[in-house]
């Protein structure tokens, strides 16, 4: 096996474990201590960011459709 592939597999495994610990295990532990493990503000901000990105994407699509209609 190529050493680069082995390194990538190991790196992927480490990152997966890190994300698992950070996003799943730590909030569960905090949930037992503090109550609510979910950060509503974070989810709301991600939703707002998603809606802004969606609006930009829709505007780009509309501009492309208008260009295609003008060509006809």
TAVENDA-V308321 format. One record per residue. N is the residue number from 1. RES is the residue in three letters. PSI is psi in whole degrees, 0 to 359 (none if undefined). Layout:
n=(N & N)
res=(RES & RES)
psi=(PSI & PSI)
//
This chain:
n=(1 & 2 & 3 & 4 & 5 & 6 & 7 & 8 & 9 & 10 & 11 & 12 & 13 & 14 & 15 & 16 & 17 & 18 & 19 & 20 & 21 & 22 & 23 & 24 & 25 & 26 & 27 & 28 & 29 & 30 & 31 & 32 & 33 & 34 & 35 & 36 & 37 & 38 & 39 & 40 & 41 & 42 & 43 & 44 & 45 & 46 & 47 & 48 & 49 & 50 & 51 & 52 & 53 & 54 & 55 & 56 & 57 & 58 & 59 & 60 & 61 & 62 & 63 & 64 & 65 & 66 & 67 & 68 & 69 & 70 & 71 & 72)
res=(UNK & UNK & UNK & UNK & UNK & UNK & UNK & UNK & UNK & UNK & UNK & UNK & UNK & UNK & UNK & UNK & UNK & UNK & UNK & UNK & UNK & UNK & UNK & UNK & UNK & UNK & UNK & UNK & UNK & UNK & UNK & UNK & UNK & UNK & UNK & UNK & UNK & UNK & UNK & UNK & UNK & UNK & UNK & UNK & UNK & UNK & UNK & UNK & UNK & UNK & UNK & UNK & UNK & UNK & UNK & UNK & UNK & UNK & UNK & UNK & UNK & UNK & UNK & UNK & UNK & UNK & UNK & UNK & UNK & UNK & UNK & UNK)
psi=(147 & 134 & 329 & 319 & 317 & 315 & 318 & 321 & 316 & 316 & 318 & 317 & 318 & 316 & 322 & 315 & 318 & 313 & 319 & 312 & 314 & 316 & 340 & 305 & 317 & 313 & 326 & 318 & 318 & 329 & 319 & 328 & 312 & 337 & 267 & 115 & 346 & 137 & 99 & 322 & 319 & 315 & 321 & 317 & 320 & 321 & 315 & 316 & 320 & 316 & 321 & 316 & 321 & 319 & 317 & 317 & 318 & 320 & 319 & 317 & 316 & 320 & 319 & 320 & 318 & 319 & 316 & 322 & 325 & 327 & 333 & none)
//
